[in-house]
Amino acid sequence: MIKKFLICGKQLYFQSKKVESFNELGNIIELVMPIQSYWAIEENMKYANYLLASGEASAEVLNVYKKIFSTCAPYAVYEKDRIWLNTKARD
């Protein structure tokens, strides 16, 4: 199992440590997940960043973000974060 912090701001990315100064950037979610799930989520993040950089439609990026949120939801440490991720995955 690997412990990471998902930073949900303008872009999604992982941090190894929780830094309180990142709270103003967006939501910080603590995740504990198998390494295979981490790699799958990382690949989706790379794809979302590629879409953002290439100027793709925001709907396309949102679909990838929803997939990331739904994949991360079961691994959230806190129930409030799990609920937030599931809500974002459905919206």
Secondary structure, DSSP 4 states (H G I P E B T S, - for coil): -EEEEEEESSSEEEESS--GGGGGTSEEEEEEE-HHHHHHHHHHHHHHHHHHHTT--HHHHHHHHHHHHHHHGGGBSSHHHHHHHHHHHH-
